[in-house]
């Protein structure tokens, strides 16, 4: 019962995170072709494009894993300490990878879709940390319940 009390907010948080992640990725995709062209001529642009893709991807995978694990546990009754631990490690790793990169991104006057993507990503940063904390608690509790 205690796990269900943590899994429900974990699932709700991950569903909201999914909407933010989707919003950021859709807006970033508008710059994909220009970024790829710039990456052909600049190593710095190539590195930034790579980091943009990997950070957004890591967050998306972690969010989907969180949704899947919480729904599996809540509705199918499967409580796996290993699966909960994998989800916790995924959430922590995603936050460590995602947060520093997006914290340093700045908004650019007049570039509205980029600014919206940065805003969505920066809103997502503390939520990923909360997700990591919830899954760490769930993981630890699942070994004793």
ABEGO torsion letter per residue (X at the ends): XAAAAAAAAAAAAAAAAAAAAAAAAAAAAAAAAAAAAAAAABAAAAAAAAAAAAAAAAAAAAAAAAAAAAAAAAAAGBBBAAAAAAAAAAAAAAAAAAAAAAAABBBBBGBAAAAAAAAAAAAAAAAAAAAAAAAAAAAAAAAAX
